[in-house]
Amino acid sequence: VNPLEFRLGPQQWFEQNLLKNNRTPIRTILSMEESKASSDVPRPLGLRTNAKVLLVTILGEADRLPVNLGYHYFPLARMPGIVEALRAFGDKPSRNFSFSTILASVGVTDWRRKTIRIRSRLPSREEAMRLKIAPSDPLLVTSVVSVDAKNVPVVFAHTCYGSSRTELVIDL
């Protein structure tokens, strides 16, 4: 099976990647949870320890085949209205889900990836189930900090890709 080419660059998004591959992008919000930032979250978001964040878990699919599972952290104090903007999409699969639209609705009209880290690891049981991969199939995991036009972090995300079906391409 030819892997899906998934391009990572400052402003290359999920929808663009899939449409360029003649695939239909679908996203589903699996969960939303307000909490205090865990150990690895405050620093990339420029927050103090225990600051309030919104963790949103999202499944991304191409033509109904799972492509990625993302854990997205938003700084709640910095982004009033983000909960409502995300809730507007509901918990059903959506072809219209767009982070650009969501962020624009809370005043972030220009944003980009600032930092991308990539590593591999084995999936948890839930990740393997959600991505429909074998528990022995390694994940490619990107950790991304995205910033607004003033270089202020707006989202920190860990996104998991099944390594056997995805090829990450970094555009500089």
N, C-alpha and C positions, 0 to 999 in steps of 0.2 A: 504494500500500500504506500503510495506517495504521501509524504507528510504535508500537512498544511503549512504553507510558508506564512509566518506571522512576523510582520515587521515591527520593530521597536525603534522609535525615534522621538524627538522632542514633541511632535504633534501628529503622530500616526496612531489612529484609534482603532478599536475593535471593529467597528462597523466598516471602516475604510478597508481594513485588511480582508474581511470576508467578502465584501462586494468586489474587490479586485480579483478575488479567487472565484468569482461567480457563485458565491454561496450566500444564503440568506442568514443574516445575523439575528439571533434571538437571545434575549437575556431574561432571566428570572431572578427576582429578589427572593432568596430563600429565607433570610432572617434579617432583622434589624434589632440592635440592642444598644441602649445607652449605658455606659459604664465608665469607671475610672480607667485611664490609660494603663495598660499592662507594661511590663518592664521595657520592651523594645519599641514602644510607640511614642513616648513623649519627645525624645530627642529629634527624630526625623521631622516631627510636626512643630518643633520649636516650642513645646509646651512644658510646663512644670510637671513634676511627678504627681500622679493622681488627678490630673486635669480631666474633665469630662470629655468623652469622645463618643461618637456614634460608630459602631461596627456594623457594616452592612456586608452580608455574604451573598454573592451573586454567581449564578451559573451562566456561562456564556456558551452558546451552541451555534453550530453551522449546519443548516439544514437538519436540525433536530439531533445532530451528533454532538455530544459534549466536547468543547474545545478547552475551556478553562473554568477554574473555580477560584473566585477572588474574594479576599478578605480586605475590605476597604475601611479605613479609619478616617473620620472627619472630625476636626476640632469644633465642638459644639459652640463654644463661646464666640469663636471667630466667624461662624457661619449660621446666623439665625435664619430659620426657615428651611434648613436642609432636610430635617425630618419630614416635614410636610411635602416638600418637593419630591422626595423619594417615595413617600407613601402614595402619592398621586399615581404612581405606576402600578400599585397593587402587588399581588404575589402570583400573578399569572404570567406565563411566557409573553414577552412583548417584542415585537419587531421594531418598535418606535423608541425603545430605551436609548437614551443618549446622555452621557455624563456632561457633554457640552451644554445641552439644553438644561439639565438639572442645575449645573453650576451657574449658568447665566441667570436662572430664575432667582438665585440668591446673591446676584451682583458680581459674579466672577465671569467676566466675558472673554478674558484672554488668559489662557493657562497652558502649561507645558510640563513635560517630564524634565526634572532636573537631574535626578540620580536614578540609575538602574543597576541593581546588583542581581546576579544570576547564580544559582547553586542547584544542586540536585539532592534529592532525598526520596525515600520510599513514601508512598501515600499512607495516610491513616485509613482505617476501614471505610469511614464515611467518604473520604476523598475518592477512594477507588470505586466505591459504589456510585457516587455522583458523576464521576468522569467515565464510568463504564470501562474501567481498565482492570487488569489483574493486579492484585496486591504486590506482586513482584516487579511490576512495571515502574521504573523510576519516574519521578516527576522532575520537570524543569520548573523551578520556582523563581519568579522575579520579585524583587522587593523594590518598589518604585516610590520616589517622593515627587509629587507634582506641585508646582508653585504657580502663583498668579503673576501678573505683569510686574508687581513690585517685589518679586522673589520671595513672597510669603507662602509657606506651605499650606496647601488647601486639602490635600489627601495623601495618605500613606497607604500603600497596598501591597499585600503579598498575593501573588496570583500563581496558581498551580496549573501546569500544562502536562498532559500525558506525553512523555518523551517519544513514544513510538509513533505518535500521529502528528506531532508539531515540530517544526523547525523554526527557531527564533533567528531572525535576521536583524542585526543592529545597523541602522542607518545613521551616519554621522554627518 
